[in-house]
Amino acid sequence: MLFSEAVAEAETARHLESEPRGLAVLTYAYAADGKRAEALKTFNELNESAPQKYVSPFSKAIALLGHGMHGAAFSGLGKAYGERSETMAIISVYPLLENVRTAPRFVKIQRQIGRLPH
């Protein structure tokens, strides 16, 4: 994947829509592109927006995965499952989860929601 292109697309999306998920994707893209300072800045923005706007555990999990914080990300996905978040229906195909699909904790979450891996 060309992460610099992903960053550009995520930045554009962020300006078009101010939803937390877009900021989470931008955080992931920055981190994947090696832009750690920008990734940390957008991650902090995501956390700081929580009192004013609902930030789903799924969005936080995506941002955490970008930072390589898999344990915290899996906890976030578990919380999203507990909240019955509709985004859990797409975890089997969500592109930013590709790198963790075979992780035992991810497989367990998929089994819990009835989305067994292929």
N, CA, C and O atoms as CSV, one atom per row, in Angstrom:
chain,resi,resn,atom,element,x,y,z
A,1,MET,N,N,0.850,-1.177,0.000
A,1,MET,CA,C,0.000,0.000,0.000
A,1,MET,C,C,0.896,1.241,0.000
A,1,MET,O,O,1.939,1.275,0.654
A,2,LEU,N,N,0.476,2.227,-0.727
A,2,LEU,CA,C,1.205,3.489,-0.767
A,2,LEU,C,C,0.640,4.404,0.312
A,2,LEU,O,O,-0.382,5.065,0.126
A,3,PHE,N,N,1.333,4.421,1.440
A,3,PHE,CA,C,0.798,5.140,2.588
A,3,PHE,C,C,0.768,6.640,2.375
A,3,PHE,O,O,-0.088,7.321,2.939
A,4,SER,N,N,1.682,7.175,1.575
A,4,SER,CA,C,1.629,8.617,1.336
A,4,SER,C,C,0.335,8.989,0.603
A,4,SER,O,O,-0.247,10.044,0.856
A,5,GLU,N,N,-0.104,8.121,-0.298
A,5,GLU,CA,C,-1.376,8.354,-0.979
A,5,GLU,C,C,-2.541,8.207,0.001
A,5,GLU,O,O,-3.519,8.952,-0.066
A,6,ALA,N,N,-2.424,7.247,0.902
A,6,ALA,CA,C,-3.469,7.050,1.912
A,6,ALA,C,C,-3.568,8.269,2.814
A,6,ALA,O,O,-4.666,8.691,3.176
A,7,VAL,N,N,-2.427,8.834,3.179
A,7,VAL,CA,C,-2.422,10.044,4.001
A,7,VAL,C,C,-3.137,11.170,3.271
A,7,VAL,O,O,-3.978,11.854,3.854
A,8,ALA,N,N,-2.811,11.363,2.008
A,8,ALA,CA,C,-3.437,12.438,1.229
A,8,ALA,C,C,-4.952,12.251,1.161
A,8,ALA,O,O,-5.707,13.209,1.323
A,9,GLU,N,N,-5.388,11.027,0.923
A,9,GLU,CA,C,-6.828,10.758,0.851
A,9,GLU,C,C,-7.494,10.961,2.208
A,9,GLU,O,O,-8.591,11.512,2.289
A,10,ALA,N,N,-6.829,10.517,3.270
A,10,ALA,CA,C,-7.399,10.676,4.612
A,10,ALA,C,C,-7.460,12.138,5.020
A,10,ALA,O,O,-8.406,12.555,5.690
A,11,GLU,N,N,-6.464,12.921,4.625
A,11,GLU,CA,C,-6.497,14.358,4.925
A,11,GLU,C,C,-7.660,15.028,4.200
A,11,GLU,O,O,-8.350,15.870,4.775
A,12,THR,N,N,-7.876,14.661,2.954
A,12,THR,CA,C,-8.999,15.206,2.189
A,12,THR,C,C,-10.314,14.832,2.856
A,12,THR,O,O,-11.195,15.676,3.024
A,13,ALA,N,N,-10.444,13.567,3.234
A,13,ALA,CA,C,-11.677,13.108,3.878
A,13,ALA,C,C,-11.916,13.842,5.189
A,13,ALA,O,O,-13.055,14.161,5.531
A,14,ARG,N,N,-10.850,14.106,5.912
A,14,ARG,CA,C,-10.986,14.804,7.197
A,14,ARG,C,C,-11.556,16.206,6.999
A,14,ARG,O,O,-12.349,16.679,7.813
A,15,HIS,N,N,-11.152,16.865,5.923
A,15,HIS,CA,C,-11.650,18.213,5.665
A,15,HIS,C,C,-13.089,18.204,5.166
A,15,HIS,O,O,-13.807,19.191,5.326
A,16,LEU,N,N,-13.511,17.106,4.567
A,16,LEU,CA,C,-14.872,17.008,4.066
A,16,LEU,C,C,-15.861,16.576,5.143
A,16,LEU,O,O,-17.037,16.937,5.104
A,17,GLU,N,N,-15.374,15.808,6.090
A,17,GLU,CA,C,-16.242,15.280,7.136
A,17,GLU,C,C,-15.486,15.294,8.450
A,17,GLU,O,O,-14.337,14.858,8.516
A,18,SER,N,N,-16.114,15.781,9.473
A,18,SER,CA,C,-15.420,15.932,10.750
A,18,SER,C,C,-15.714,14.802,11.730
A,18,SER,O,O,-15.632,14.997,12.942
A,19,GLU,N,N,-16.051,13.641,11.224
A,19,GLU,CA,C,-16.357,12.513,12.099
A,19,GLU,C,C,-15.085,11.910,12.687
A,19,GLU,O,O,-14.044,11.907,12.031
A,20,PRO,N,N,-15.159,11.402,13.912
A,20,PRO,CA,C,-13.988,10.818,14.559
A,20,PRO,C,C,-13.356,9.665,13.771
A,20,PRO,O,O,-12.137,9.498,13.807
A,21,ARG,N,N,-14.156,8.876,13.067
A,21,ARG,CA,C,-13.579,7.754,12.331
A,21,ARG,C,C,-12.586,8.243,11.281
A,21,ARG,O,O,-11.563,7.597,11.052
A,22,GLY,N,N,-12.874,9.367,10.645
A,22,GLY,CA,C,-11.945,9.929,9.665
A,22,GLY,C,C,-10.630,10.322,10.309
A,22,GLY,O,O,-9.565,10.130,9.722
A,23,LEU,N,N,-10.698,10.871,11.507
A,23,LEU,CA,C,-9.487,11.242,12.240
A,23,LEU,C,C,-8.714,9.992,12.653
A,23,LEU,O,O,-7.483,9.996,12.656
A,24,ALA,N,N,-9.426,8.934,12.997
A,24,ALA,CA,C,-8.776,7.670,13.348
A,24,ALA,C,C,-8.044,7.082,12.144
A,24,ALA,O,O,-6.922,6.593,12.273
A,25,VAL,N,N,-8.674,7.132,10.987
A,25,VAL,CA,C,-8.041,6.624,9.763
A,25,VAL,C,C,-6.822,7.468,9.414
A,25,VAL,O,O,-5.797,6.931,8.994
A,26,LEU,N,N,-6.924,8.774,9.582
A,26,LEU,CA,C,-5.784,9.645,9.322
A,26,LEU,C,C,-4.634,9.320,10.279
A,26,LEU,O,O,-3.473,9.287,9.872
A,27,THR,N,N,-4.956,9.086,11.527
A,27,THR,CA,C,-3.937,8.701,12.509
A,27,THR,C,C,-3.235,7.425,12.066
A,27,THR,O,O,-2.007,7.337,12.099
A,28,TYR,N,N,-4.019,6.440,11.654
A,28,TYR,CA,C,-3.459,5.172,11.179
A,28,TYR,C,C,-2.545,5.407,9.979
A,28,TYR,O,O,-1.434,4.880,9.921
A,29,ALA,N,N,-3.019,6.198,9.030
A,29,ALA,CA,C,-2.242,6.457,7.808
A,29,ALA,C,C,-0.932,7.171,8.119
A,29,ALA,O,O,0.112,6.812,7.576
A,30,TYR,N,N,-0.978,8.176,8.984
A,30,TYR,CA,C,0.247,8.876,9.373
A,30,TYR,C,C,1.248,7.901,9.996
A,30,TYR,O,O,2.425,7.892,9.636
A,31,ALA,N,N,0.770,7.087,10.926
A,31,ALA,CA,C,1.658,6.142,11.605
A,31,ALA,C,C,2.245,5.140,10.617
A,31,ALA,O,O,3.438,4.840,10.668
A,32,ALA,N,N,1.414,4.626,9.722
A,32,ALA,CA,C,1.885,3.652,8.736
A,32,ALA,C,C,2.887,4.264,7.766
A,32,ALA,O,O,3.749,3.566,7.232
A,33,ASP,N,N,2.773,5.560,7.544
A,33,ASP,CA,C,3.693,6.268,6.641
A,33,ASP,C,C,4.949,6.742,7.375
A,33,ASP,O,O,5.806,7.400,6.785
A,34,GLY,N,N,5.055,6.407,8.658
A,34,GLY,CA,C,6.229,6.789,9.428
A,34,GLY,C,C,6.203,8.206,9.956
A,34,GLY,O,O,7.215,8.703,10.450
A,35,LYS,N,N,5.070,8.858,9.859
A,35,LYS,CA,C,4.930,10.237,10.345
A,35,LYS,C,C,4.400,10.202,11.770
A,35,LYS,O,O,3.241,10.525,12.033
A,36,ARG,N,N,5.281,9.801,12.684
A,36,ARG,CA,C,4.895,9.574,14.071
A,36,ARG,C,C,4.396,10.841,14.766
A,36,ARG,O,O,3.423,10.784,15.518
A,37,ALA,N,N,5.037,11.964,14.530
A,37,ALA,CA,C,4.616,13.209,15.195
A,37,ALA,C,C,3.193,13.572,14.775
A,37,ALA,O,O,2.367,13.928,15.616
A,38,GLU,N,N,2.907,13.481,13.475
A,38,GLU,CA,C,1.561,13.790,12.984
A,38,GLU,C,C,0.553,12.785,13.526
A,38,GLU,O,O,-0.566,13.151,13.888
A,39,ALA,N,N,0.954,11.512,13.580
A,39,ALA,CA,C,0.065,10.470,14.088
A,39,ALA,C,C,-0.273,10.719,15.552
A,39,ALA,O,O,-1.423,10.564,15.965
A,40,LEU,N,N,0.715,11.100,16.324
A,40,LEU,CA,C,0.473,11.393,17.735
A,40,LEU,C,C,-0.429,12.618,17.888
A,40,LEU,O,O,-1.308,12.647,18.750
A,41,LYS,N,N,-0.208,13.617,17.054
A,41,LYS,CA,C,-1.030,14.832,17.112
A,41,LYS,C,C,-2.498,14.517,16.810
A,41,LYS,O,O,-3.389,14.962,17.534
A,42,THR,N,N,-2.751,13.755,15.745
A,42,THR,CA,C,-4.135,13.440,15.388
A,42,THR,C,C,-4.756,12.483,16.409
A,42,THR,O,O,-5.956,12.556,16.674
A,43,PHE,N,N,-3.948,11.588,16.981
A,43,PHE,CA,C,-4.452,10.697,18.021
A,43,PHE,C,C,-4.895,11.516,19.233
A,43,PHE,O,O,-5.944,11.249,19.820
A,44,ASN,N,N,-4.093,12.509,19.602
A,44,ASN,CA,C,-4.462,13.381,20.717
A,44,ASN,C,C,-5.723,14.185,20.394
A,44,ASN,O,O,-6.571,14.386,21.264
A,45,GLU,N,N,-5.849,14.641,19.155
A,45,GLU,CA,C,-7.062,15.354,18.734
A,45,GLU,C,C,-8.282,14.455,18.867
A,45,GLU,O,O,-9.345,14.895,19.306
A,46,LEU,N,N,-8.121,13.203,18.488
A,46,LEU,CA,C,-9.220,12.246,18.585
A,46,LEU,C,C,-9.657,12.097,20.039
A,46,LEU,O,O,-10.850,12.145,20.340
A,47,ASN,N,N,-8.697,11.918,20.934
A,47,ASN,CA,C,-9.014,11.764,22.351
A,47,ASN,C,C,-9.601,13.038,22.948
A,47,ASN,O,O,-10.509,12.974,23.777
A,48,GLU,N,N,-9.092,14.188,22.533
A,48,GLU,CA,C,-9.586,15.457,23.061
A,48,GLU,C,C,-10.988,15.789,22.564
A,48,GLU,O,O,-11.705,16.558,23.205
A,49,SER,N,N,-11.384,15.220,21.431
A,49,SER,CA,C,-12.719,15.498,20.901
A,49,SER,C,C,-13.800,14.700,21.618
A,49,SER,O,O,-14.987,14.997,21.480
A,50,ALA,N,N,-13.400,13.697,22.375
A,50,ALA,CA,C,-14.365,12.803,23.022
A,50,ALA,C,C,-15.386,13.509,23.914
A,50,ALA,O,O,-16.553,13.118,23.893
A,51,PRO,N,N,-15.017,14.522,24.694
A,51,PRO,CA,C,-16.053,15.165,25.516
A,51,PRO,C,C,-17.135,15.876,24.687
A,51,PRO,O,O,-18.276,15.990,25.135
A,52,GLN,N,N,-16.791,16.346,23.503
A,52,GLN,CA,C,-17.762,17.063,22.676
A,52,GLN,C,C,-18.497,16.154,21.684
A,52,GLN,O,O,-19.618,16.451,21.272
A,53,LYS,N,N,-17.866,15.063,21.312
A,53,LYS,CA,C,-18.394,14.209,20.257
A,53,LYS,C,C,-18.130,12.756,20.614
A,53,LYS,O,O,-17.059,12.422,21.121
A,54,TYR,N,N,-19.095,11.896,20.352
A,54,TYR,CA,C,-18.897,10.475,20.633
A,54,TYR,C,C,-17.788,9.920,19.744
A,54,TYR,O,O,-17.826,10.054,18.521
A,55,VAL,N,N,-16.814,9.302,20.377
A,55,VAL,CA,C,-15.729,8.626,19.662
A,55,VAL,C,C,-15.896,7.139,19.952
A,55,VAL,O,O,-15.715,6.689,21.083
A,56,SER,N,N,-16.239,6.396,18.929
A,56,SER,CA,C,-16.508,4.977,19.138
A,56,SER,C,C,-15.235,4.213,19.492
A,56,SER,O,O,-14.138,4.592,19.083
A,57,PRO,N,N,-15.391,3.145,20.249
A,57,PRO,CA,C,-14.237,2.310,20.560
A,57,PRO,C,C,-13.610,1.726,19.286
A,57,PRO,O,O,-12.407,1.467,19.245
A,58,PHE,N,N,-14.429,1.521,18.254
A,58,PHE,CA,C,-13.910,1.034,16.980
A,58,PHE,C,C,-12.939,2.048,16.389
A,58,PHE,O,O,-11.857,1.677,15.935
A,59,SER,N,N,-13.313,3.319,16.391
A,59,SER,CA,C,-12.431,4.366,15.864
A,59,SER,C,C,-11.141,4.446,16.667
A,59,SER,O,O,-10.053,4.550,16.099
A,60,LYS,N,N,-11.263,4.398,17.981
A,60,LYS,CA,C,-10.057,4.418,18.815
A,60,LYS,C,C,-9.172,3.218,18.517
A,60,LYS,O,O,-7.947,3.335,18.488
A,61,ALA,N,N,-9.796,2.060,18.296
A,61,ALA,CA,C,-9.026,0.848,18.000
A,61,ALA,C,C,-8.232,1.005,16.701
A,61,ALA,O,O,-7.078,0.580,16.625
A,62,ILE,N,N,-8.837,1.606,15.692
A,62,ILE,CA,C,-8.136,1.822,14.419
A,62,ILE,C,C,-6.927,2.724,14.648
A,62,ILE,O,O,-5.836,2.435,14.159
A,63,ALA,N,N,-7.114,3.804,15.380
A,63,ALA,CA,C,-6.007,4.717,15.669
A,63,ALA,C,C,-4.906,4.007,16.457
A,63,ALA,O,O,-3.722,4.198,16.180
A,64,LEU,N,N,-5.289,3.199,17.426
A,64,LEU,CA,C,-4.309,2.463,18.233
A,64,LEU,C,C,-3.537,1.455,17.392
A,64,LEU,O,O,-2.338,1.267,17.599
A,65,LEU,N,N,-4.205,0.810,16.454
A,65,LEU,CA,C,-3.506,-0.131,15.569
A,65,LEU,C,C,-2.438,0.579,14.748
A,65,LEU,O,O,-1.359,0.034,14.513
A,66,GLY,N,N,-2.743,1.785,14.318
A,66,GLY,CA,C,-1.760,2.556,13.571
A,66,GLY,C,C,-0.497,2.788,14.386
A,66,GLY,O,O,0.605,2.843,13.841
A,67,HIS,N,N,-0.667,2.923,15.682
A,67,HIS,CA,C,0.467,3.147,16.579
A,67,HIS,C,C,1.123,1.832,17.012
A,67,HIS,O,O,2.093,1.834,17.771
A,68,GLY,N,N,0.588,0.719,16.525
A,68,GLY,CA,C,1.146,-0.582,16.888
A,68,GLY,C,C,0.733,-1.054,18.271
A,68,GLY,O,O,1.337,-1.977,18.818
A,69,MET,N,N,-0.278,-0.438,18.833
A,69,MET,CA,C,-0.743,-0.784,20.179
A,69,MET,C,C,-1.868,-1.819,20.077
A,69,MET,O,O,-3.032,-1.525,20.348
A,70,HIS,N,N,-1.497,-3.013,19.687
A,70,HIS,CA,C,-2.479,-4.051,19.387
A,70,HIS,C,C,-3.315,-4.455,20.593
A,70,HIS,O,O,-4.527,-4.635,20.465
A,71,GLY,N,N,-2.699,-4.600,21.751
A,71,GLY,CA,C,-3.456,-4.998,22.942
A,71,GLY,C,C,-4.568,-4.021,23.253
A,71,GLY,O,O,-5.708,-4.422,23.488
A,72,ALA,N,N,-4.242,-2.736,23.256
A,72,ALA,CA,C,-5.254,-1.707,23.525
A,72,ALA,C,C,-6.295,-1.670,22.404
A,72,ALA,O,O,-7.474,-1.424,22.658
A,73,ALA,N,N,-5.862,-1.913,21.172
A,73,ALA,CA,C,-6.800,-1.921,20.047
A,73,ALA,C,C,-7.795,-3.075,20.174
A,73,ALA,O,O,-8.988,-2.901,19.927
A,74,PHE,N,N,-7.301,-4.251,20.558
A,74,PHE,CA,C,-8.207,-5.390,20.733
A,74,PHE,C,C,-9.184,-5.132,21.879
A,74,PHE,O,O,-10.346,-5.534,21.809
A,75,SER,N,N,-8.721,-4.473,22.918
A,75,SER,CA,C,-9.627,-4.097,24.016
A,75,SER,C,C,-10.716,-3.168,23.491
A,75,SER,O,O,-11.882,-3.300,23.861
A,76,GLY,N,N,-10.330,-2.225,22.622
A,76,GLY,CA,C,-11.303,-1.318,22.017
A,76,GLY,C,C,-12.309,-2.042,21.153
A,76,GLY,O,O,-13.499,-1.727,21.180
A,77,LEU,N,N,-11.835,-3.017,20.381
A,77,LEU,CA,C,-12.758,-3.799,19.559
A,77,LEU,C,C,-13.700,-4.610,20.448
A,77,LEU,O,O,-14.880,-4.759,20.131
A,78,GLY,N,N,-13.186,-5.127,21.548
A,78,GLY,CA,C,-14.036,-5.843,22.489
A,78,GLY,C,C,-15.098,-4.931,23.086
A,78,GLY,O,O,-16.246,-5.334,23.273
A,79,LYS,N,N,-14.707,-3.710,23.378
A,79,LYS,CA,C,-15.667,-2.728,23.906
A,79,LYS,C,C,-16.711,-2.393,22.846
A,79,LYS,O,O,-17.895,-2.273,23.159
A,80,ALA,N,N,-16.279,-2.240,21.592
A,80,ALA,CA,C,-17.226,-1.975,20.496
A,80,ALA,C,C,-18.224,-3.129,20.371
A,80,ALA,O,O,-19.412,-2.908,20.139
A,81,TYR,N,N,-17.735,-4.347,20.527
A,81,TYR,CA,C,-18.631,-5.511,20.521
A,81,TYR,C,C,-19.629,-5.409,21.666
A,81,TYR,O,O,-20.822,-5.646,21.477
A,82,GLY,N,N,-19.143,-5.057,22.857
A,82,GLY,CA,C,-20.009,-4.921,24.020
A,82,GLY,C,C,-21.072,-3.849,23.848
A,82,GLY,O,O,-22.172,-3.960,24.389
A,83,GLU,N,N,-20.737,-2.811,23.092
A,83,GLU,CA,C,-21.700,-1.730,22.817
A,83,GLU,C,C,-22.618,-2.062,21.645
A,83,GLU,O,O,-23.504,-1.283,21.295
A,84,ARG,N,N,-22.395,-3.223,21.050
A,84,ARG,CA,C,-23.156,-3.639,19.866
A,84,ARG,C,C,-23.028,-2.636,18.720
A,84,ARG,O,O,-23.996,-2.315,18.031
A,85,SER,N,N,-21.810,-2.162,18.545
A,85,SER,CA,C,-21.524,-1.199,17.486
A,85,SER,C,C,-21.759,-1.825,16.122
A,85,SER,O,O,-21.332,-2.950,15.859
A,86,GLU,N,N,-22.448,-1.081,15.250
A,86,GLU,CA,C,-22.722,-1.610,13.908
A,86,GLU,C,C,-21.444,-1.800,13.101
A,86,GLU,O,O,-21.434,-2.577,12.146
A,87,THR,N,N,-20.385,-1.121,13.456
A,87,THR,CA,C,-19.130,-1.282,12.720
A,87,THR,C,C,-18.531,-2.672,12.901
A,87,THR,O,O,-17.694,-3.091,12.102
A,88,MET,N,N,-18.939,-3.375,13.917
A,88,MET,CA,C,-18.422,-4.726,14.120
A,88,MET,C,C,-18.847,-5.666,12.994
A,88,MET,O,O,-18.214,-6.699,12.776
A,89,ALA,N,N,-19.906,-5.315,12.286
A,89,ALA,CA,C,-20.365,-6.147,11.176
A,89,ALA,C,C,-19.369,-6.170,10.020
A,89,ALA,O,O,-19.419,-7.060,9.171
A,90,ILE,N,N,-18.469,-5.197,9.986
A,90,ILE,CA,C,-17.532,-5.118,8.856
A,90,ILE,C,C,-16.099,-5.491,9.223
A,90,ILE,O,O,-15.197,-5.345,8.398
A,91,ILE,N,N,-15.873,-5.969,10.448
A,91,ILE,CA,C,-14.481,-6.206,10.841
A,91,ILE,C,C,-13.783,-7.263,9.983
A,91,ILE,O,O,-12.561,-7.233,9.837
A,92,SER,N,N,-14.542,-8.182,9.422
A,92,SER,CA,C,-13.923,-9.225,8.600
A,92,SER,C,C,-13.396,-8.694,7.281
A,92,SER,O,O,-12.558,-9.333,6.646
A,93,VAL,N,N,-13.874,-7.537,6.864
A,93,VAL,CA,C,-13.459,-6.986,5.574
A,93,VAL,C,C,-12.845,-5.590,5.675
A,93,VAL,O,O,-12.384,-5.043,4.672
A,94,TYR,N,N,-12.835,-5.018,6.862
A,94,TYR,CA,C,-12.310,-3.658,7.015
A,94,TYR,C,C,-10.816,-3.661,6.711
A,94,TYR,O,O,-10.055,-4.353,7.387
A,95,PRO,N,N,-10.383,-2.903,5.710
A,95,PRO,CA,C,-8.993,-2.988,5.237
A,95,PRO,C,C,-7.921,-2.693,6.285
A,95,PRO,O,O,-6.851,-3.299,6.248
A,96,LEU,N,N,-8.181,-1.783,7.210
A,96,LEU,CA,C,-7.155,-1.431,8.182
A,96,LEU,C,C,-6.967,-2.488,9.262
A,96,LEU,O,O,-6.084,-2.364,10.110
A,97,LEU,N,N,-7.780,-3.507,9.232
A,97,LEU,CA,C,-7.633,-4.615,10.163
A,97,LEU,C,C,-6.904,-5.807,9.536
A,97,LEU,O,O,-6.731,-6.846,10.173
A,98,GLU,N,N,-6.491,-5.647,8.314
A,98,GLU,CA,C,-5.847,-6.734,7.568
A,98,GLU,C,C,-4.654,-7.337,8.312
A,98,GLU,O,O,-4.488,-8.557,8.325
A,99,ASN,N,N,-3.841,-6.512,8.920
A,99,ASN,CA,C,-2.617,-6.992,9.564
A,99,ASN,C,C,-2.857,-7.761,10.855
A,99,ASN,O,O,-1.929,-8.382,11.373
A,100,VAL,N,N,-4.065,-7.738,11.387
A,100,VAL,CA,C,-4.326,-8.432,12.648
A,100,VAL,C,C,-5.346,-9.562,12.509
A,100,VAL,O,O,-5.747,-10.159,13.508
A,101,ARG,N,N,-5.761,-9.856,11.295
A,101,ARG,CA,C,-6.813,-10.851,11.084
A,101,ARG,C,C,-6.499,-12.232,11.655
A,101,ARG,O,O,-7.408,-12.952,12.068
A,102,THR,N,N,-5.241,-12.601,11.682
A,102,THR,CA,C,-4.883,-13.924,12.185
A,102,THR,C,C,-4.499,-13.925,13.665
A,102,THR,O,O,-4.210,-14.982,14.226
A,103,ALA,N,N,-4.494,-12.775,14.289
A,103,ALA,CA,C,-4.165,-12.690,15.718
A,103,ALA,C,C,-5.244,-13.412,16.521
A,103,ALA,O,O,-6.434,-13.239,16.256
A,104,PRO,N,N,-4.839,-14.215,17.495
A,104,PRO,CA,C,-5.824,-14.977,18.278
A,104,PRO,C,C,-6.926,-14.113,18.900
A,104,PRO,O,O,-8.086,-14.525,18.914
A,105,ARG,N,N,-6.592,-12.936,19.410
A,105,ARG,CA,C,-7.616,-12.076,20.007
A,105,ARG,C,C,-8.608,-11.572,18.971
A,105,ARG,O,O,-9.795,-11.426,19.260
A,106,PHE,N,N,-8.119,-11.306,17.760
A,106,PHE,CA,C,-9.013,-10.865,16.692
A,106,PHE,C,C,-9.939,-12.004,16.281
A,106,PHE,O,O,-11.141,-11.799,16.111
A,107,VAL,N,N,-9.386,-13.195,16.121
A,107,VAL,CA,C,-10.192,-14.363,15.748
A,107,VAL,C,C,-11.269,-14.611,16.806
A,107,VAL,O,O,-12.407,-14.945,16.476
A,108,LYS,N,N,-10.904,-14.445,18.075
A,108,LYS,CA,C,-11.874,-14.624,19.160
A,108,LYS,C,C,-13.019,-13.620,19.035
A,108,LYS,O,O,-14.185,-13.978,19.204
A,109,ILE,N,N,-12.691,-12.383,18.743
A,109,ILE,CA,C,-13.731,-11.360,18.573
A,109,ILE,C,C,-14.627,-11.712,17.392
A,109,ILE,O,O,-15.848,-11.576,17.470
A,110,GLN,N,N,-14.020,-12.163,16.300
A,110,GLN,CA,C,-14.812,-12.546,15.134
A,110,GLN,C,C,-15.783,-13.684,15.483
A,110,GLN,O,O,-16.940,-13.673,15.063
A,111,ARG,N,N,-15.304,-14.647,16.243
A,111,ARG,CA,C,-16.174,-15.760,16.645
A,111,ARG,C,C,-17.320,-15.259,17.523
A,111,ARG,O,O,-18.457,-15.712,17.389
A,112,GLN,N,N,-17.013,-14.324,18.419
A,112,GLN,CA,C,-18.060,-13.801,19.307
A,112,GLN,C,C,-19.190,-13.155,18.526
A,112,GLN,O,O,-20.356,-13.281,18.901
A,113,ILE,N,N,-18.859,-12.471,17.452
A,113,ILE,CA,C,-19.908,-11.781,16.689
A,113,ILE,C,C,-20.438,-12.602,15.519
A,113,ILE,O,O,-21.287,-12.139,14.757
A,114,GLY,N,N,-19.930,-13.823,15.384
A,114,GLY,CA,C,-20.402,-14.691,14.305
A,114,GLY,C,C,-19.801,-14.376,12.955
A,114,GLY,O,O,-20.399,-14.687,11.925
A,115,ARG,N,N,-18.627,-13.762,12.939
A,115,ARG,CA,C,-17.929,-13.435,11.697
A,115,ARG,C,C,-16.631,-14.241,11.647
A,115,ARG,O,O,-15.536,-13.687,11.740
A,116,LEU,N,N,-16.772,-15.530,11.501
A,116,LEU,CA,C,-15.602,-16.397,11.470
A,116,LEU,C,C,-14.746,-16.103,10.256
A,116,LEU,O,O,-15.263,-15.790,9.183
A,117,PRO,N,N,-13.425,-16.204,10.426
A,117,PRO,CA,C,-12.540,-15.978,9.263
A,117,PRO,C,C,-12.759,-17.059,8.215
A,117,PRO,O,O,-13.178,-18.174,8.527
A,118,HIS,N,N,-12.471,-16.711,6.976
A,118,HIS,CA,C,-12.651,-17.657,5.858
A,118,HIS,C,C,-11.617,-18.726,5.900
A,118,HIS,O,O,-11.607,-19.610,5.043
